[in-house]
Amino acid sequence: MELIERYLHAIRPWLPLGAPRDEILRELSEDIRSEVDERRGGRAEIAETEMVAILKARGHPMAVAARFASGEALIGPRFYPIFRLVVKIAMGYVLLPILAVICVFTVFLSAHPFTAGVETLLSSVQTAFMFLGVIVTVFVALERYAKTSDLAVEWDPRRLPRVPRERDAAEKLRWNAAGILIGNVVLAIIFASFGRGYPLLIPIIYDATMGGALPGPETTAMFDSIWRMVVALALVNVAAAAIMIARRDLARPCTLAVASANAILGAIILAAVSPHWGSVLEAGAIAHGVQAVKAAGASMDAHQLGVLLGPALDGVGAIFLLAWGLGCLGSAIAEAWRFSRL
Amino acid sequence: MTANDTYETLRMELRRGSLVLAVLAALRSEKYGYTLRRSLSDRGLDIDEGTLYPLLRRLESQGMLESEWRDSEGRSKRFYRLSTEGRALLKQLHAEWKRIAACLGEIL
């Protein structure tokens, strides 16, 4: 019977959007079990090979799900599930994040942010439609001219993925939410403390800064331009994660909120660091700076320290922000993927 | 499109209309999904689950069928039966079917 569960689990993600998935799967489950009962006759169990034959006769999970799509369409049930997957990956996980980053970059870097923002948004919509048009055209051609689809190829129910246990899934969700919560609290504290200038209260940084260069004028400017937005979005993530831990039934909207907040976070951070790409190259100079500081020993004053280490620290700051921005975008994609599986 | 494709398309269209009548007629007595499918296929009308269950849901939402989940043989099963409106509709459709069959009998 485990094969039936795996079969139904494999059907679920391919069912049409808006279809009553639980109800369909419950009925399908009953239909399959009734057939199994009939085949079993007086025996206690049927052989695995018989079960495999029953499921194979019903068709590939994707094909079974596609039969629940209604109405005539340019792209029929044979190709619709694959079409949906391609659109989801191409538009949701590739194109939209790229366009979001481009939009934010344009707004941040332009002398006329509003006009530039509207223009970029409009051209992004145009690009998205063009992208979608190409995908639709390819699938319409496939629907029209392909003799068969991959759904007709050999498949084996025994190779379908196992169904995650309900308890494991809940546990995983809780750990993920806890990770989001802790990560974003740390993020908020770091950015808020830099924004409020608290790291400058640490004696060594304070002395050096008073000398004129640490933690680096560019790094300070980068943090200063974005810290309020970063803290606000981090707090959105903290709230969403806390709700997810307390109310599992709200996991879907909360995951969507985290994915959106992370996408915006990533775009903002990368936009802020983009004018300072050159600083990244300076990071390698930190080893020389530290050696020079050691060589000079106690005779070095704060100003000299700042001159030696300032540019390198700008580079380190830029790398840190670059990594964090990319991490946020990666996390946004991961959360969007998780959202689609919930 | 080949002649075979055209035949297949027209055959499916012809079948689609008849399926509603067949399902309504089969549900004069209460059945659950699998037994309904079997009773139709035993009479030569194969219908896959992806066609039957959405059709049953549609007929139920139109008030032609009633359904309930009930325990039977140790499992919960969804039983379907004709509603009062469904019986009246079946009567009308049956009369129309007989009329079309008579006309076609003469034409063919």
Interface residues (C-beta under 8 A of the other chain):
Chain A: P20 E23 I24 R26 E27 L28 E30 D31 R33 S34 E35 D37 E38 R58 V64 A66 R67 F68 S70 P77
Chain B: Y32 G33 Y34 T35 R37 R38 D48 E49 G50 T51 Y53 P54 R57 E73 R75 S76 K77 R78
